[in-house]
């Protein structure tokens, strides 16, 4: 059995990008540790509530649903996000030195004797600076701790277009940047090393996403979580039933690996 540490920027990122994979790993007896950089207190939910404590409680519930054995928050300030004109808050996580974050994350990796670390791709998915900092700090932490495999959570860019077509058919197309900039998000299919089928765990993934109730409201237009949760379960499994990763330092195989721990024994790593 292996230990996997999954590093994310904000609560709810774990459900959206890696929920199925984490549930799959936990069901197989692997130890799953969930770490977030921030509590997500600068989210788009209606102001006035104690959003930090709310989102941390939601994170713990999501982690329980996914089968995580440990949950940690590094408690850096959330840089915030504006879909139209992104200006991160001064002093947010995106401005914290990579070395500082890496040292703290490396301590967890060493404490857990982690075999695998999940982070994000170099674009931070859709360009969020907190996500980019997770990518940078995660890579540095793995080097410090000697963690052998780093899997960058991403999305096959061609599948985003397909998902948007499905949402358009259902008249659920997101507002903001989603319909106009999605062709530059995440990663090309050629760069992907792992394509994980998580349809068997779609129910858990949807329940973990539903735990983040605060992320279904706020901002202008429909939120991603609300759109996905509105999908009937079979359609949710179709849209969200695959998760993708890029292994750091690995040459993409002709056919992407289908097991998140395969790199430990397959020799795909450089």
C-alpha positions in Angstrom: 0.0 0.0 0.0 1.2 3.5 -0.8 0.7 6.9 0.8 -0.6 9.7 -1.4 -0.5 13.4 -0.4 -2.9 15.5 -2.4 -2.0 19.2 -2.3 -4.6 21.8 -3.3 -5.1 25.6 -3.2 -8.6 25.9 -1.7 -11.3 23.7 -0.3 -13.5 22.2 -3.1 -10.5 21.9 -5.5 -9.9 18.4 -4.1 -13.4 17.3 -5.1 -13.4 18.9 -8.6 -10.0 17.7 -9.8 -9.0 14.6 -7.8 -12.1 13.5 -5.9 -12.6 10.3 -7.9 -9.0 9.3 -7.8 -8.7 9.9 -4.0 -11.8 7.9 -3.4 -10.5 5.1 -5.6 -7.1 5.1 -3.8 -8.7 5.0 -0.4 -11.0 2.2 -1.4 -8.0 0.2 -2.4 -6.4 0.6 1.1 -3.9 3.3 0.2 -3.4 6.1 2.8 -4.7 9.4 1.4 -3.6 12.7 3.0 -5.3 16.0 1.9 -3.5 19.3 2.3 -4.9 22.7 1.3 -2.8 25.9 1.2 -5.7 28.2 2.2 -9.1 28.0 3.8 -10.7 29.7 0.8 -11.9 32.7 2.8 -11.8 35.0 -0.3 -14.3 32.9 -2.2 -17.2 34.3 -4.1 -19.9 33.3 -1.6 -22.1 35.9 -0.1 -20.1 38.2 2.3 -20.8 38.4 6.0 -20.5 34.8 7.0 -17.3 33.3 8.6 -16.4 31.8 5.3 -13.0 30.4 6.4 -14.5 28.2 9.2 -17.4 27.3 6.9 -15.1 26.1 4.1 -12.8 24.2 6.4 -15.8 22.3 7.8 -16.9 21.6 4.3 -13.4 20.4 3.5 -13.4 18.0 6.4 -16.8 16.6 5.3 -15.5 16.2 1.8 -12.4 14.4 3.0 -14.5 12.0 5.1 -16.6 11.1 2.1 -13.6 10.5 -0.1 -11.9 8.4 2.6 -9.0 10.6 3.4 -7.0 9.6 6.6 -5.7 13.1 7.4 -6.6 16.7 6.5 -4.3 19.7 6.9 -4.6 23.4 6.0 -1.5 25.5 5.8 -3.7 28.5 6.5 -2.1 30.9 4.0 -4.3 33.9 2.9 -6.5 33.2 -0.1 -5.5 35.4 -3.0 -9.1 35.5 -4.2 -10.5 35.2 -7.8 -12.4 37.4 -10.2 -13.4 35.7 -13.4 -13.3 38.8 -15.5 -10.2 40.7 -14.3 -8.1 38.7 -12.0 -6.2 40.8 -9.5 -5.0 38.7 -6.5 -5.2 40.2 -3.1 -2.0 41.7 -1.7 -0.3 39.3 0.7 -2.2 36.3 -0.6 -0.8 32.8 -1.0 0.3 33.6 -4.5 2.9 36.0 -3.0 4.3 33.6 -0.4 7.8 32.5 -1.3 7.9 29.1 -2.9 10.7 28.0 -0.5 8.6 28.7 2.6 5.6 26.7 1.3 7.8 23.9 0.0 9.5 23.4 3.4 6.2 23.1 5.2 4.8 20.7 2.7 8.0 18.7 2.7 7.6 18.2 6.4 4.3 16.6 5.8 5.6 14.5 3.0 8.5 13.3 5.2 6.3 12.6 8.1 4.0 10.5 6.0 6.8 8.9 4.0 4.7 9.7 1.0 5.1 7.8 -2.3 3.0 10.1 -4.4 2.2 13.9 -4.3 -0.5 15.4 -6.4 -0.4 19.0 -7.4 -1.6 21.0 -10.5 -0.2 21.5 -14.0 2.1 24.4 -14.7 -0.8 26.6 -15.9 -2.6 26.2 -12.6 -5.5 24.8 -14.7 -7.1 28.1 -15.7 -4.4 30.5 -14.6 -5.3 31.1 -10.9 -2.1 32.2 -9.3 -2.8 30.2 -6.1 -2.9 27.1 -8.3 0.3 28.0 -10.0 1.9 28.4 -6.6 0.7 24.9 -5.6 2.4 23.6 -8.8 5.7 25.4 -8.0 5.8 24.7 -4.2 4.7 21.1 -4.7 7.6 20.4 -7.1 10.1 22.0 -4.7 8.7 20.1 -1.7 8.9 16.7 -3.5 12.5 17.4 -4.3 13.3 18.2 -0.6 11.4 15.2 0.7 12.5 12.8 -2.0 8.9 11.9 -2.9 9.4 9.7 -6.0 6.2 10.5 -8.0 4.5 13.9 -8.6 1.2 13.8 -10.5 0.0 17.1 -11.7 -3.8 17.1 -11.8 -5.1 18.6 -15.0 -7.9 18.1 -17.6 -7.7 17.0 -21.1 -8.4 20.2 -22.9 -10.4 18.5 -25.7 -12.8 17.2 -23.1 -13.5 20.7 -21.8 -15.0 21.6 -25.2 -17.1 18.4 -25.1 -18.4 19.2 -21.6 -19.2 22.8 -22.6 -21.2 21.4 -25.5 -23.2 19.2 -23.2 -23.8 22.1 -20.8 -24.9 24.3 -23.7 -27.4 21.7 -24.8 -28.8 21.7 -21.2 -28.7 25.5 -21.2 -26.3 25.5 -18.3 -23.3 27.2 -19.9 -21.3 29.1 -17.3 -21.0 32.8 -17.5 -17.7 34.8 -17.3 -14.6 33.4 -18.9 -15.6 29.8 -19.3 -17.1 29.9 -22.8 -14.5 32.2 -24.2 -11.1 31.1 -22.8 -11.5 27.4 -22.1 -9.5 26.5 -25.2 -6.3 27.7 -23.3 -7.1 26.0 -20.0 -5.3 23.0 -18.6 -3.3 20.6 -20.9 -3.2 19.1 -24.3 -4.0 15.4 -24.6 -0.4 14.7 -25.8 1.0 15.9 -22.5 -1.1 13.6 -20.3 0.5 10.5 -18.7 -2.4 9.2 -16.6 -6.1 8.9 -17.5 -8.0 7.5 -14.5 -11.5 6.1 -14.9 -13.4 7.1 -11.7 -17.0 6.4 -12.8 -17.3 3.8 -10.1 -16.6 6.6 -7.6 -18.7 9.3 -9.3 -21.3 9.1 -6.5 -18.6 9.8 -3.9 -17.1 12.6 -6.0 -20.5 14.2 -6.4 -21.2 13.9 -2.7 -17.8 15.4 -1.8 -18.5 18.3 -4.2 -22.0 18.7 -2.6 -20.3 19.0 0.8 -19.0 22.4 -0.4 -22.4 24.1 -0.1 -20.9 27.6 0.1 -19.5 27.2 -3.4 -22.8 26.9 -5.1 -23.7 30.6 -4.6 -22.1 34.0 -5.0 -20.6 35.9 -7.8 -22.3 36.5 -11.1 -23.8 33.7 -13.1 -24.0 30.0 -12.2 -21.1 28.5 -10.2 -19.3 25.4 -11.5 -20.2 23.4 -8.5 -23.9 24.2 -8.9 -23.9 23.3 -12.6 -22.3 20.0 -12.0 -24.4 19.1 -9.0 -27.5 19.8 -11.1 -26.6 17.1 -13.6 -28.4 13.7 -13.2 -26.1 11.1 -11.7 -25.5 9.2 -15.0 -24.6 12.5 -16.8 -22.4 13.6 -13.9 -20.6 10.3 -14.2 -20.1 10.9 -17.9 -18.9 14.4 -17.5 -16.8 13.9 -14.3 -15.9 10.2 -14.6 -12.4 10.7 -15.8 -9.5 12.4 -14.1 -6.1 13.3 -15.7 -2.6 13.7 -14.5 0.8 14.6 -15.9 3.7 12.9 -14.1 6.6 15.2 -13.6 9.7 14.1 -15.5 7.9 11.3 -17.4 7.6 10.9 -21.1 3.9 10.5 -21.9 3.3 6.8 -22.9 1.6 5.9 -26.1 -1.5 4.9 -24.0 -2.0 6.9 -20.8 -1.7 4.8 -17.6 -5.0 3.9 -16.0 -3.8 3.4 -12.4 -2.7 6.3 -10.3 0.0 4.2 -8.6 1.2 2.5 -11.7 4.3 4.7 -12.0 5.8 3.2 -8.9 6.2 -0.1 -10.6 5.8 0.5 -14.4 9.0 2.4 -15.0 7.3 5.3 -16.8 9.1 7.8 -14.6 12.2 9.4 -16.1 
